[in-house]
């Protein structure tokens, strides 16, 4: 069975909390709104590639850490 990697809001939430950010403070750090962070964490939207790079830098992780493997 093939797998694909998709953005994981749960992984983002866990990384954000571990790093000590609120949704609001992370949004400010990224130059976006808290509502965007909330939508990403609830898998309503996925961040654009440049934002993924920023997230990884701010949260001190690899971009791949923000994804999860799912069966196709």
N, C-alpha and C positions, 0 to 999 in steps of 0.2 A: 504494500500500500504506500502510495506517495504521500509525502508531507510537504507542507509549505509553512513559511514563517510569517506570522501576522503580529502587528503591534498589540501589546498587552497592556491595557489600562491598569490591571492589577499589579503588574510589575512596576509600572510607573509610580503607582500609589505607594507601594512598599519602599521603593528607592527614595521617593520624596520624603516619606516619614522618617526613614533611617537617617537621611541627611539633615533632618530637623527643619524642613520647610513646611509652611502651610501652603494651601493652594494659592492664596493671595500673594505670599512672599515669593513663591516660585514664579508666578505670573509676572510680578514686577521685575524679577531678575532676568526674565526672558523678554521683557518688553511687550507682554501680552496681558490679557485679562484673566482673572480667576475663573471666569466662566469657560474659557477655552481649556484650562487645565482640568476643570471638572468634566467637560465633555470628553477629553482624552481618557481620563481615568475611568469613565463609565462606558467606554468604547462606543460613544456616539459619533466621534470623529477621530481621525488619526493626524498627528502632527506632520507637517511638511518636512521633507528631508533636511533643509537647513536648521529647522527647529530641533529635529532629532539629534543633530550634531551638538547643538547648544545644550540640550537636555543631558546628553552623555557627559559633556564637559562639566556642567554645573553639579550634576549628581555623582560625579567621579566614577563613571562606569563606561562600559562599551555600549555602542549603539545596539548590538545584538542582545544585550541584557534586557532591553525594553521590548523584546519580541518573544513569542512562544511558538513552538512547533505544533501544528494541527494537521490531522489527516485530511486529505483531499477527498 
